[in-house]
Amino acid sequence: MTLIGWAQIALVLAAIVAAAIPLARYIAAVAAGRVTFLAPLERAIYAAGGIDPARGMGWKAYTLAMLAANLAGFLVLYAILRLQGVLPFNPQGFDGVSPWLAFNTAISFVTNTNWQAYSGEATMSYLSQMAGLSVQNFLSAATGIALALALCRAFAAGGLKDLGNFWADFVRMALYLLLPLSVVVGLAFVAMGMPQTLAAYAEATTLEGATRTIPLGPAAFQIAIKHLGTNGGGFFGANSAHPFEGPSALAASLQIWSQQVIPFALALTFGRIVRDIRQGWALLAVMLVVVVAGTWIVYAAEAGGNPLHLAAGVDPAMGNMEGKEVRFGLALDALFVATTTGASCGAVNLMHDSLMPLGGLVPLFLIQLGEVLPGGVGSGLYGMIVFVLLAVFVAGLMVGRTPEYLGKKVQAREIKLAMLAVLVLPAAILGFTAVSVVLPVAMSSIQEKGPHGLTEMLYAYTSAAGNNGSAFGGLAADTPWMNTTLGIAMALGRFAYIVPMMAIAGSIAAKPKLAASTGTFPTHGPLFVGLLAGVILILGGLQFMPALALGPVAEHFVLAAGKTF
Amino acid sequence: MTTILRPAIGVVLLLTLFLGLAVPLAFTGIAGVVFPAQASGRLIERDGKVIGSALLGQNFTLDRYFHPRPSATTEADPDKAGSTRAAPYNAAASAASQLGPSSEALLDAVKDRVAAFGGGSVPADAATASGSGLDPHISPENAAGQVARVARARGLPAARVAALVTEHMQAREFGLLGEPRVNVLRLNLALDAIR
């Protein structure tokens, strides 16, 4: 680790927090319907759907509308992928995508996971990338923000009957937040060297006379929303490690900024909606502390290098470079690893499979904590608030008072629903991993022997259920078993979490809002920040410890003992 | 049921047309006008023929060229249907080794590369494959370690080649971000330009 490395990390994090403050205000204005620069288009969309955007929805109607929107998105994407061979914008003449892969990919992009069992430049037509995958990048992100807004509103006042209108939230977030940011960031990406063209792939003859195909495409715009929407699905197979998708350290920095700025801003938007900005800062503080801690562990693990390779004569100065690019440097690499998994993004600018054991443990663990640090756009905030309810419940148990949060009593019903939500992740991750490591059809997908092989399988279901999308890429994921079970894990991790969370929102909204008294436990100070971080690490992380001990921790010790597999 | 599905279908179809066709097509047009070179992949031509992209690495094996980092990309094997064979810097299929830190195959590959580099304390980027398989850069230490070989093969004074490397050294961006590095394709083009 170097001082200049830490300066890079500090600069990017400072730029994120500085931009999150005004952005939080803007998101609150969009959510309140005060931003209208595309009003004619917005009205046309409501008219096409027969929607009255001013009509409030209870939690069930809101959730049903969300599920319907996602079902429609799934069907449109599945159809485009299957039919791409006969549709336009296909200069390479790719065939339609196979049914297993189309099913997996459609679920993957609709749930904001963006797990990819394919390589973009060898599989997807330009139409599939633009009208299929890009659009779901927007819509899945808008879905997440809409749901988070509904939960925020539940705390804003007492005796609420509705949580807002899903369609209005969904359309406004796509048009007024995600679209303008994507255009600006996308143009910056083009300036930094990302292609944006409809021309066919170029043919080149190298200096030594070999013929090589250079893939191109309308990449920059999709890569912008890929990060801003914490989607993470790469235009090219190597994701942001590809020189066209991550051309420079500046581009990597802007990508980290893009994938963090909305989740951090949403924490502050929450503070604005509940009219107590300090509550937002408390959530942001927890997020920031864990991101920095995760970055530090990855940075230290990678900078130390691989002891086996050092013994074989490799110079220790550059650390572990397997699966990494020279231009980014280890500091931005480490920050990228921690933020992309803390934030449910899943874009990668290095290969997680080749991280040192403890460097690979961090992204695995950050996803398993539920991706609330800061989490995906929207999904991070609603996941965080579920943990907040558990934290005030734990605090209430300690002092023997009925817990309350922001003037709303937290009672048995909310805690049962919150536990239901947080149990989805361990059930899906550990359940599918346990079944897969005894099934030959699944075991044949594993590349590595020894503890690293277990980590590959564990990482796949963790990434899918956590809706992250990054991978230990050695795992052969494009098989019927993996495509299907990972698809189910993605859907469970998204929707089986959302339904109880929205039930909590409905239940909280209806409660009266109590005035704070001297007996109220303050939820904005350092004491609460510490309690919340503790609850996330223990309640969110404990059930994964045995699996982590058998995977990355075991590998760390056998590696130190000089053993290879 | 229609009361739930009709809004979904209307909204998703209109947003698909707008966000999936109208906006990206207009964006592509603007990008092509404002940043024509970048938008089309920064292709480099020599004598009227495309020889590569400034952003993508390409493979060099001759002694007279600087060598890039090891690459794990593959291509379809024409002799065996359904399997692949090694094809370093195949830009059509970016890929990494995906080998884990305790992998024996990785350790063996590293040992081979250390020996090929000439032993000693070998820069890590010369002993490991990149994430994309298309890394266009090598570290300054890696380049310095190759100067003697390139100079000998070209019959040039080593100082001349070393000066060319120094000239092509890229510092950290804005003096802060990333790492110092050398673009291998640009350096080799400059070597070829020496008469």
HADDOCK unambig.tbl for C-alpha pairs under 7 A between the chains (distance, minus, plus):
assign (segid A and resid 4 and name CA) (segid B and resid 176 and name CA) 6.88 0.50 0.50
assign (segid A and resid 8 and name CA) (segid B and resid 176 and name CA) 6.65 0.50 0.50
assign (segid A and resid 8 and name CA) (segid B and resid 177 and name CA) 6.04 0.50 0.50
assign (segid A and resid 45 and name CA) (segid B and resid 11 and name CA) 5.67 0.50 0.50
assign (segid A and resid 45 and name CA) (segid B and resid 14 and name CA) 6.39 0.50 0.50
assign (segid A and resid 48 and name CA) (segid B and resid 10 and name CA) 5.05 0.50 0.50
assign (segid A and resid 48 and name CA) (segid B and resid 11 and name CA) 6.77 0.50 0.50
assign (segid A and resid 49 and name CA) (segid B and resid 6 and name CA) 5.79 0.50 0.50
assign (segid A and resid 49 and name CA) (segid B and resid 7 and name CA) 3.70 0.50 0.50
assign (segid A and resid 49 and name CA) (segid B and resid 8 and name CA) 6.80 0.50 0.50
assign (segid A and resid 49 and name CA) (segid B and resid 10 and name CA) 4.51 0.50 0.50
assign (segid A and resid 49 and name CA) (segid B and resid 11 and name CA) 5.82 0.50 0.50
assign (segid A and resid 50 and name CA) (segid B and resid 7 and name CA) 6.10 0.50 0.50
assign (segid A and resid 51 and name CA) (segid B and resid 7 and name CA) 6.48 0.50 0.50
assign (segid A and resid 65 and name CA) (segid B and resid 4 and name CA) 6.31 0.50 0.50
assign (segid A and resid 68 and name CA) (segid B and resid 4 and name CA) 6.63 0.50 0.50
assign (segid A and resid 68 and name CA) (segid B and resid 5 and name CA) 6.00 0.50 0.50
assign (segid A and resid 68 and name CA) (segid B and resid 8 and name CA) 5.70 0.50 0.50
assign (segid A and resid 69 and name CA) (segid B and resid 8 and name CA) 4.63 0.50 0.50
assign (segid A and resid 69 and name CA) (segid B and resid 12 and name CA) 6.84 0.50 0.50
assign (segid A and resid 72 and name CA) (segid B and resid 8 and name CA) 6.19 0.50 0.50
assign (segid A and resid 72 and name CA) (segid B and resid 9 and name CA) 5.94 0.50 0.50
assign (segid A and resid 72 and name CA) (segid B and resid 12 and name CA) 6.64 0.50 0.50
assign (segid A and resid 73 and name CA) (segid B and resid 12 and name CA) 6.35 0.50 0.50
assign (segid A and resid 121 and name CA) (segid B and resid 92 and name CA) 6.83 0.50 0.50
assign (segid A and resid 121 and name CA) (segid B and resid 93 and name CA) 6.96 0.50 0.50
assign (segid A and resid 122 and name CA) (segid B and resid 93 and name CA) 6.73 0.50 0.50
assign (segid A and resid 130 and name CA) (segid B and resid 20 and name CA) 5.15 0.50 0.50
assign (segid A and resid 130 and name CA) (segid B and resid 21 and name CA) 6.87 0.50 0.50
assign (segid A and resid 130 and name CA) (segid B and resid 24 and name CA) 6.98 0.50 0.50
assign (segid A and resid 131 and name CA) (segid B and resid 16 and name CA) 6.07 0.50 0.50
assign (segid A and resid 131 and name CA) (segid B and resid 20 and name CA) 3.79 0.50 0.50
assign (segid A and resid 131 and name CA) (segid B and resid 21 and name CA) 6.02 0.50 0.50
assign (segid A and resid 134 and name CA) (segid B and resid 20 and name CA) 6.58 0.50 0.50
assign (segid A and resid 135 and name CA) (segid B and resid 16 and name CA) 5.95 0.50 0.50
assign (segid A and resid 135 and name CA) (segid B and resid 19 and name CA) 5.97 0.50 0.50
assign (segid A and resid 135 and name CA) (segid B and resid 20 and name CA) 5.42 0.50 0.50
assign (segid A and resid 187 and name CA) (segid B and resid 31 and name CA) 6.85 0.50 0.50
assign (segid A and resid 190 and name CA) (segid B and resid 31 and name CA) 6.91 0.50 0.50
assign (segid A and resid 190 and name CA) (segid B and resid 35 and name CA) 6.97 0.50 0.50
assign (segid A and resid 190 and name CA) (segid B and resid 38 and name CA) 6.11 0.50 0.50
assign (segid A and resid 190 and name CA) (segid B and resid 39 and name CA) 5.98 0.50 0.50
assign (segid A and resid 191 and name CA) (segid B and resid 35 and name CA) 6.28 0.50 0.50
assign (segid A and resid 191 and name CA) (segid B and resid 38 and name CA) 6.40 0.50 0.50
assign (segid A and resid 193 and name CA) (segid B and resid 38 and name CA) 4.73 0.50 0.50
assign (segid A and resid 193 and name CA) (segid B and resid 39 and name CA) 6.97 0.50 0.50
assign (segid A and resid 194 and name CA) (segid B and resid 38 and name CA) 6.37 0.50 0.50
assign (segid A and resid 194 and name CA) (segid B and resid 39 and name CA) 6.41 0.50 0.50
assign (segid A and resid 194 and name CA) (segid B and resid 41 and name CA) 6.91 0.50 0.50
assign (segid A and resid 195 and name CA) (segid B and resid 38 and name CA) 6.00 0.50 0.50
assign (segid A and resid 195 and name CA) (segid B and resid 39 and name CA) 4.15 0.50 0.50
assign (segid A and resid 195 and name CA) (segid B and resid 40 and name CA) 5.37 0.50 0.50
assign (segid A and resid 195 and name CA) (segid B and resid 41 and name CA) 5.02 0.50 0.50
assign (segid A and resid 196 and name CA) (segid B and resid 28 and name CA) 5.70 0.50 0.50
assign (segid A and resid 196 and name CA) (segid B and resid 31 and name CA) 6.77 0.50 0.50
assign (segid A and resid 196 and name CA) (segid B and resid 39 and name CA) 4.60 0.50 0.50
assign (segid A and resid 196 and name CA) (segid B and resid 40 and name CA) 6.49 0.50 0.50
assign (segid A and resid 197 and name CA) (segid B and resid 28 and name CA) 5.99 0.50 0.50
assign (segid A and resid 197 and name CA) (segid B and resid 39 and name CA) 6.06 0.50 0.50
assign (segid A and resid 197 and name CA) (segid B and resid 40 and name CA) 5.95 0.50 0.50
assign (segid A and resid 204 and name CA) (segid B and resid 50 and name CA) 4.98 0.50 0.50
assign (segid A and resid 204 and name CA) (segid B and resid 51 and name CA) 4.83 0.50 0.50
assign (segid A and resid 204 and name CA) (segid B and resid 52 and name CA) 5.35 0.50 0.50
assign (segid A and resid 205 and name CA) (segid B and resid 50 and name CA) 6.47 0.50 0.50
assign (segid A and resid 205 and name CA) (segid B and resid 51 and name CA) 4.81 0.50 0.50
assign (segid A and resid 205 and name CA) (segid B and resid 52 and name CA) 6.98 0.50 0.50
assign (segid A and resid 206 and name CA) (segid B and resid 51 and name CA) 4.95 0.50 0.50
assign (segid A and resid 206 and name CA) (segid B and resid 52 and name CA) 6.34 0.50 0.50
assign (segid A and resid 207 and name CA) (segid B and resid 51 and name CA) 6.65 0.50 0.50
assign (segid A and resid 208 and name CA) (segid B and resid 60 and name CA) 6.73 0.50 0.50
assign (segid A and resid 212 and name CA) (segid B and resid 90 and name CA) 6.58 0.50 0.50
assign (segid A and resid 212 and name CA) (segid B and resid 91 and name CA) 6.66 0.50 0.50
assign (segid A and resid 213 and name CA) (segid B and resid 91 and name CA) 6.11 0.50 0.50
assign (segid A and resid 213 and name CA) (segid B and resid 92 and name CA) 5.44 0.50 0.50
assign (segid A and resid 214 and name CA) (segid B and resid 91 and name CA) 5.57 0.50 0.50
assign (segid A and resid 214 and name CA) (segid B and resid 92 and name CA) 5.96 0.50 0.50
assign (segid A and resid 215 and name CA) (segid B and resid 91 and name CA) 6.96 0.50 0.50
assign (segid A and resid 215 and name CA) (segid B and resid 92 and name CA) 5.89 0.50 0.50
assign (segid A and resid 216 and name CA) (segid B and resid 41 and name CA) 6.76 0.50 0.50
assign (segid A and resid 218 and name CA) (segid B and resid 28 and name CA) 6.84 0.50 0.50
assign (segid A and resid 221 and name CA) (segid B and resid 24 and name CA) 6.88 0.50 0.50
assign (segid A and resid 237 and name CA) (segid B and resid 94 and name CA) 5.84 0.50 0.50
assign (segid A and resid 237 and name CA) (segid B and resid 95 and name CA) 6.96 0.50 0.50
assign (segid A and resid 238 and name CA) (segid B and resid 94 and name CA) 5.62 0.50 0.50
assign (segid A and resid 238 and name CA) (segid B and resid 95 and name CA) 5.92 0.50 0.50
assign (segid A and resid 238 and name CA) (segid B and resid 131 and name CA) 6.86 0.50 0.50
assign (segid A and resid 238 and name CA) (segid B and resid 132 and name CA) 5.13 0.50 0.50
assign (segid A and resid 241 and name CA) (segid B and resid 131 and name CA) 5.74 0.50 0.50
assign (segid A and resid 241 and name CA) (segid B and resid 132 and name CA) 5.39 0.50 0.50
assign (segid A and resid 242 and name CA) (segid B and resid 132 and name CA) 4.99 0.50 0.50
assign (segid A and resid 243 and name CA) (segid B and resid 55 and name CA) 5.79 0.50 0.50
assign (segid A and resid 243 and name CA) (segid B and resid 56 and name CA) 6.09 0.50 0.50
assign (segid A and resid 243 and name CA) (segid B and resid 135 and name CA) 6.85 0.50 0.50
assign (segid A and resid 244 and name CA) (segid B and resid 55 and name CA) 6.78 0.50 0.50
assign (segid A and resid 247 and name CA) (segid B and resid 55 and name CA) 6.81 0.50 0.50
assign (segid A and resid 249 and name CA) (segid B and resid 177 and name CA) 5.78 0.50 0.50
assign (segid A and resid 249 and name CA) (segid B and resid 178 and name CA) 4.95 0.50 0.50
assign (segid A and resid 250 and name CA) (segid B and resid 177 and name CA) 6.64 0.50 0.50
assign (segid A and resid 306 and name CA) (segid B and resid 101 and name CA) 6.89 0.50 0.50
assign (segid A and resid 309 and name CA) (segid B and resid 107 and name CA) 6.57 0.50 0.50
assign (segid A and resid 309 and name CA) (segid B and resid 110 and name CA) 6.84 0.50 0.50
assign (segid A and resid 312 and name CA) (segid B and resid 111 and name CA) 6.08 0.50 0.50
assign (segid A and resid 313 and name CA) (segid B and resid 114 and name CA) 6.61 0.50 0.50
assign (segid A and resid 313 and name CA) (segid B and resid 119 and name CA) 6.91 0.50 0.50
assign (segid A and resid 313 and name CA) (segid B and resid 120 and name CA) 6.37 0.50 0.50
assign (segid A and resid 313 and name CA) (segid B and resid 121 and name CA) 5.42 0.50 0.50
assign (segid A and resid 313 and name CA) (segid B and resid 122 and name CA) 6.25 0.50 0.50
assign (segid A and resid 314 and name CA) (segid B and resid 121 and name CA) 5.52 0.50 0.50
assign (segid A and resid 314 and name CA) (segid B and resid 122 and name CA) 4.75 0.50 0.50
assign (segid A and resid 314 and name CA) (segid B and resid 123 and name CA) 6.11 0.50 0.50
assign (segid A and resid 314 and name CA) (segid B and resid 124 and name CA) 5.68 0.50 0.50
assign (segid A and resid 315 and name CA) (segid B and resid 121 and name CA) 4.87 0.50 0.50
assign (segid A and resid 315 and name CA) (segid B and resid 122 and name CA) 5.18 0.50 0.50
assign (segid A and resid 315 and name CA) (segid B and resid 123 and name CA) 5.17 0.50 0.50
assign (segid A and resid 315 and name CA) (segid B and resid 124 and name CA) 5.93 0.50 0.50
assign (segid A and resid 318 and name CA) (segid B and resid 124 and name CA) 5.90 0.50 0.50
assign (segid A and resid 319 and name CA) (segid B and resid 124 and name CA) 6.96 0.50 0.50
assign (segid A and resid 321 and name CA) (segid B and resid 124 and name CA) 6.08 0.50 0.50
assign (segid A and resid 321 and name CA) (segid B and resid 125 and name CA) 5.93 0.50 0.50
assign (segid A and resid 321 and name CA) (segid B and resid 128 and name CA) 6.03 0.50 0.50
assign (segid A and resid 322 and name CA) (segid B and resid 128 and name CA) 4.83 0.50 0.50
assign (segid A and resid 322 and name CA) (segid B and resid 129 and name CA) 5.41 0.50 0.50
assign (segid A and resid 322 and name CA) (segid B and resid 130 and name CA) 5.97 0.50 0.50
assign (segid A and resid 323 and name CA) (segid B and resid 96 and name CA) 5.98 0.50 0.50
assign (segid A and resid 323 and name CA) (segid B and resid 98 and name CA) 6.88 0.50 0.50
assign (segid A and resid 323 and name CA) (segid B and resid 129 and name CA) 5.97 0.50 0.50
assign (segid A and resid 323 and name CA) (segid B and resid 130 and name CA) 4.51 0.50 0.50
assign (segid A and resid 323 and name CA) (segid B and resid 131 and name CA) 3.80 0.50 0.50
assign (segid A and resid 324 and name CA) (segid B and resid 130 and name CA) 4.90 0.50 0.50
assign (segid A and resid 324 and name CA) (segid B and resid 131 and name CA) 4.73 0.50 0.50
assign (segid A and resid 325 and name CA) (segid B and resid 130 and name CA) 5.38 0.50 0.50
assign (segid A and resid 325 and name CA) (segid B and resid 131 and name CA) 6.01 0.50 0.50
assign (segid A and resid 325 and name CA) (segid B and resid 135 and name CA) 6.01 0.50 0.50
assign (segid A and resid 326 and name CA) (segid B and resid 137 and name CA) 6.20 0.50 0.50
assign (segid A and resid 326 and name CA) (segid B and resid 138 and name CA) 6.45 0.50 0.50
assign (segid A and resid 326 and name CA) (segid B and resid 139 and name CA) 6.80 0.50 0.50
assign (segid A and resid 326 and name CA) (segid B and resid 179 and name CA) 6.95 0.50 0.50
assign (segid A and resid 327 and name CA) (segid B and resid 137 and name CA) 6.99 0.50 0.50
assign (segid A and resid 327 and name CA) (segid B and resid 178 and name CA) 5.64 0.50 0.50
assign (segid A and resid 327 and name CA) (segid B and resid 179 and name CA) 5.64 0.50 0.50
assign (segid A and resid 327 and name CA) (segid B and resid 181 and name CA) 6.70 0.50 0.50
assign (segid A and resid 328 and name CA) (segid B and resid 178 and name CA) 4.48 0.50 0.50
assign (segid A and resid 328 and name CA) (segid B and resid 179 and name CA) 6.33 0.50 0.50
assign (segid A and resid 329 and name CA) (segid B and resid 178 and name CA) 4.81 0.50 0.50
assign (segid A and resid 329 and name CA) (segid B and resid 179 and name CA) 5.23 0.50 0.50
assign (segid A and resid 350 and name CA) (segid B and resid 131 and name CA) 5.28 0.50 0.50
assign (segid A and resid 351 and name CA) (segid B and resid 98 and name CA) 6.60 0.50 0.50
assign (segid A and resid 351 and name CA) (segid B and resid 131 and name CA) 5.66 0.50 0.50
assign (segid A and resid 353 and name CA) (segid B and resid 98 and name CA) 5.41 0.50 0.50
assign (segid A and resid 353 and name CA) (segid B and resid 99 and name CA) 6.52 0.50 0.50
assign (segid A and resid 353 and name CA) (segid B and resid 100 and name CA) 5.62 0.50 0.50
assign (segid A and resid 354 and name CA) (segid B and resid 98 and name CA) 5.72 0.50 0.50
assign (segid A and resid 354 and name CA) (segid B and resid 99 and name CA) 5.56 0.50 0.50
assign (segid A and resid 354 and name CA) (segid B and resid 100 and name CA) 4.54 0.50 0.50
assign (segid A and resid 354 and name CA) (segid B and resid 101 and name CA) 5.86 0.50 0.50
assign (segid A and resid 355 and name CA) (segid B and resid 101 and name CA) 6.73 0.50 0.50
assign (segid A and resid 356 and name CA) (segid B and resid 101 and name CA) 5.63 0.50 0.50
assign (segid A and resid 357 and name CA) (segid B and resid 101 and name CA) 7.00 0.50 0.50
assign (segid A and resid 452 and name CA) (segid B and resid 100 and name CA) 6.75 0.50 0.50
assign (segid A and resid 473 and name CA) (segid B and resid 98 and name CA) 5.73 0.50 0.50
assign (segid A and resid 474 and name CA) (segid B and resid 98 and name CA) 4.94 0.50 0.50
assign (segid A and resid 474 and name CA) (segid B and resid 99 and name CA) 6.76 0.50 0.50
assign (segid A and resid 559 and name CA) (segid B and resid 102 and name CA) 5.94 0.50 0.50
assign (segid A and resid 564 and name CA) (segid B and resid 102 and name CA) 4.84 0.50 0.50
assign (segid A and resid 564 and name CA) (segid B and resid 103 and name CA) 5.56 0.50 0.50
assign (segid A and resid 564 and name CA) (segid B and resid 104 and name CA) 5.09 0.50 0.50
assign (segid A and resid 565 and name CA) (segid B and resid 102 and name CA) 6.22 0.50 0.50
assign (segid A and resid 565 and name CA) (segid B and resid 103 and name CA) 5.33 0.50 0.50
assign (segid A and resid 565 and name CA) (segid B and resid 104 and name CA) 5.24 0.50 0.50
